[in-house]
Amino acid sequence: MSSSSTTDISSHHAITALCNASILTANGIEHGKTLQMKNGRIHSVGDGLPANHILRDDDVNLIHLSDEFLLTPGLIDLQINGAFGIDFSNGSIPQMQQVLDGLPQYGVTGILPTLVTAPLMDMVTAANALEELLHFNTRANGAAVLGIHFEGPFLNKSKRGTHPAEHIQPPDIALLEMLLSPHAKMMTYAPECDKDYALVEALTARNIIPFMGHTTANKSEINAAKHHGLIGATHLYNAMQGFDHRTPGTSLHALNEESLYASFIGDGHHVHPDMIELAIKVKGIDKLLLVSDAMNLAGLRDGAEAYFAGTHVENKNGRAINTDGNLAGGIQLLPDMIRNLLKWDLCTVAEAFAMCTQNPAKLLGIDHERGSLTQGHIADVVLWHQPTMKVLATWVKGQLKWCDSTLLRPSASAVKELNVDHLKNIGNASESSSSLFSSKRNQAHITL
């Protein structure tokens, strides 16, 4: 897809109305709806065109769509280490802003920048840089930083993955106090290393979400940690003890504990689709979170190289491979993973989006204003081409921050019309509509 101009074509209108589209709602996908945005919020979601009195009294930017197009909330990624050649662990403030500006092209409008294990003062410096970005950023462009996710340093070395062993620390409240900053929101840690539960209790007392990860915790250790505040598991199956019919393992316990959330990486490399299907069947959609675990090679070409988590990493055939030959984070971003889930026929369209919109918003406690297309919510809205599930445009707080350069065709009137001829060619790089939506599961939700 071609990149677009950053010019905002809707900022001078009092209301932007996206008309006659399919819209993802709490009841699933509803057709023939009109969504109106005003003053950065969703003004209304309903049938037909805006009322005559609105058309008379307000400056309305009408964009006519059809059921071929789907409107969804902006995507929320709870675990993203970087993208476009930039790492949140060591990027400058302008570089980190570049990541935020680039994510709307992928429909992502809210993130938890994730800091992996590193020398403690390097983690402190990175957190301070993110705090400075949040404090002084008046541009309000691109994806919003919804908090900081610390993945480490209080992990189990035996399940460290790509995290450098020499910088993994035993749980220590003094170190935690050094690390935490005002917008710390989530921490991944190993419960079996938190012998007296002081760490998880400290996190809970500070309203920081505790997730277990890089762990070998057994059932009793997980249950005890739950009692003290543990809420979920980070990248289910990855960097945790597996299971078979004689050894249950951490992964199985994470699945069976129905109160625990579980995030997973849906790129097809970190987790086999059959294991994702198992998670959906056992835990249910409401407790699952789709995350990218993207690192700085995300959005770059095959063969690109970077330095991440203390090691050299290369994009090899769509996988981030470190010098040990192991996976070192993800390269795909959330839209690719949504398409994967649908191609594998693991869930409905509405369920795929729930795992990266309403579920993370609920976990973060911001579902009163994000995660669904509801009147009064922040107007983070994404326009998709349904047959291919490609992102066509993204509005952030009601302002169009990204769209295909030829998507909207100006007309003689104030109305903006879709360039249908161009849309016929969209999605050439993706699977065909028949391969994505051939199953009965999704045909019930898609109009082709």
KAZI-V398777 format. One record per backbone hydrogen bond with DSSP energy under -0.5 kcal/mol. NH is the residue of the N-H (numbers start at 0). CO is the residue of the C=O. If there is no record, write none. Layout:
nh=NH co=CO
nh=NH co=CO
This chain:
nh=8 co=6
nh=12 co=9
nh=13 co=58
nh=14 co=58
nh=15 co=36
nh=16 co=14
nh=16 co=60
nh=17 co=15
nh=17 co=34
nh=18 co=16
nh=18 co=62
nh=20 co=32
nh=21 co=65
nh=21 co=68
nh=22 co=29
nh=23 co=70
nh=24 co=22
nh=24 co=27
nh=27 co=24
nh=29 co=22
nh=29 co=27
nh=32 co=20
nh=33 co=45
nh=34 co=17
nh=35 co=43
nh=36 co=15
nh=37 co=40
nh=38 co=13
nh=40 co=37
nh=41 co=376
nh=42 co=35
nh=42 co=40
nh=43 co=35
nh=45 co=33
nh=47 co=31
nh=53 co=50
nh=54 co=50
nh=55 co=51
nh=56 co=52
nh=57 co=53
nh=59 co=57
nh=60 co=14
nh=61 co=59
nh=62 co=16
nh=63 co=61
nh=63 co=415
nh=64 co=18
nh=68 co=65
nh=69 co=383
nh=70 co=21
nh=71 co=381
nh=73 co=379
nh=74 co=106
nh=75 co=355
nh=76 co=109
nh=77 co=75
nh=79 co=111
nh=80 co=293
nh=81 co=293
nh=82 co=85
nh=83 co=297
nh=84 co=295
nh=85 co=82
nh=87 co=80
nh=89 co=86
nh=90 co=86
nh=95 co=91
nh=96 co=92
nh=97 co=93
nh=98 co=94
nh=99 co=95
nh=100 co=96
nh=101 co=97
nh=102 co=98
nh=103 co=99
nh=104 co=101
nh=105 co=102
nh=106 co=103
nh=107 co=102
nh=108 co=74
nh=108 co=106
nh=109 co=74
nh=110 co=143
nh=111 co=76
nh=112 co=110
nh=112 co=146
nh=113 co=79
nh=114 co=148
nh=115 co=113
nh=116 co=150
nh=121 co=118
nh=122 co=118
nh=123 co=119
nh=124 co=120
nh=125 co=121
nh=126 co=122
nh=127 co=123
nh=128 co=124
nh=129 co=125
nh=130 co=126
nh=131 co=127
nh=132 co=128
nh=133 co=129
nh=134 co=130
nh=135 co=131
nh=136 co=132
nh=137 co=135
nh=142 co=99
nh=143 co=108
nh=145 co=110
nh=145 co=143
nh=147 co=182
nh=148 co=112
nh=149 co=147
nh=149 co=185
nh=150 co=114
nh=150 co=148
nh=151 co=149
nh=151 co=187
nh=154 co=152
nh=155 co=213
nh=156 co=154
nh=158 co=155
nh=159 co=156
nh=162 co=159
nh=166 co=163
nh=167 co=164
nh=168 co=152
nh=175 co=171
nh=176 co=172
nh=177 co=173
nh=178 co=174
nh=179 co=175
nh=183 co=180
nh=184 co=147
nh=185 co=147
nh=186 co=208
nh=187 co=149
nh=188 co=186
nh=188 co=210
nh=189 co=153
nh=190 co=188
nh=192 co=189
nh=193 co=189
nh=193 co=190
nh=194 co=192
nh=196 co=193
nh=200 co=196
nh=201 co=197
nh=202 co=198
nh=203 co=199
nh=204 co=200
nh=205 co=201
nh=205 co=202
nh=206 co=203
nh=207 co=202
nh=208 co=184
nh=210 co=186
nh=210 co=208
nh=211 co=231
nh=212 co=188
nh=214 co=238
nh=221 co=217
nh=222 co=218
nh=223 co=219
nh=224 co=220
nh=225 co=221
nh=226 co=222
nh=227 co=223
nh=228 co=225
nh=229 co=224
nh=230 co=209
nh=231 co=209
nh=232 co=260
nh=233 co=211
nh=235 co=262
nh=237 co=234
nh=237 co=235
nh=239 co=236
nh=240 co=214
nh=243 co=246
nh=247 co=245
nh=250 co=240
nh=251 co=247
nh=252 co=248
nh=253 co=249
nh=254 co=250
nh=255 co=251
nh=256 co=252
nh=257 co=255
nh=259 co=256
nh=260 co=230
nh=261 co=286
nh=262 co=232
nh=263 co=288
nh=265 co=263
nh=265 co=290
nh=274 co=271
nh=275 co=271
nh=276 co=272
nh=277 co=273
nh=278 co=274
nh=279 co=275
nh=280 co=276
nh=281 co=277
nh=282 co=278
nh=283 co=278
nh=283 co=279
nh=286 co=283
nh=287 co=284
nh=288 co=261
nh=289 co=354
nh=290 co=263
nh=290 co=288
nh=292 co=78
nh=293 co=78
nh=294 co=329
nh=297 co=294
nh=298 co=330
nh=299 co=296
nh=302 co=314
nh=303 co=300
nh=305 co=312
nh=307 co=305
nh=307 co=310
nh=310 co=307
nh=312 co=305
nh=313 co=320
nh=314 co=303
nh=315 co=313
nh=315 co=318
nh=316 co=314
nh=318 co=315
nh=319 co=328
nh=320 co=313
nh=320 co=318
nh=321 co=325
nh=322 co=311
nh=324 co=321
nh=327 co=319
nh=327 co=328
nh=329 co=292
nh=335 co=332
nh=336 co=332
nh=337 co=333
nh=338 co=334
nh=339 co=335
nh=340 co=336
nh=341 co=337
nh=342 co=338
nh=343 co=339
nh=344 co=341
nh=345 co=340
nh=346 co=340
nh=351 co=347
nh=352 co=348
nh=353 co=349
nh=354 co=350
nh=355 co=352
nh=356 co=353
nh=358 co=353
nh=360 co=356
nh=361 co=357
nh=362 co=358
nh=363 co=359
nh=364 co=360
nh=364 co=361
nh=365 co=360
nh=366 co=360
nh=368 co=365
nh=369 co=365
nh=372 co=23
nh=373 co=371
nh=375 co=41
nh=376 co=373
nh=377 co=368
nh=378 co=39
nh=379 co=377
nh=380 co=378
nh=380 co=394
nh=381 co=71
nh=382 co=392
nh=383 co=69
nh=383 co=381
nh=384 co=389
nh=385 co=67
nh=385 co=383
nh=387 co=384
nh=388 co=384
nh=389 co=384
nh=391 co=382
nh=392 co=382
nh=393 co=401
nh=394 co=380
nh=395 co=398
nh=396 co=394
nh=397 co=378
nh=398 co=395
nh=400 co=393
nh=400 co=398
nh=401 co=393
nh=403 co=391
nh=406 co=403
nh=408 co=416
nh=409 co=407
nh=410 co=414
nh=415 co=61
nh=416 co=408
nh=417 co=63
nh=418 co=406
nh=419 co=417
nh=421 co=418
nh=422 co=418
nh=423 co=419
nh=424 co=421
nh=425 co=422
nh=427 co=424
nh=429 co=426
nh=435 co=431
nh=436 co=432
nh=442 co=438
nh=443 co=439
nh=444 co=441
nh=445 co=441
nh=447 co=445
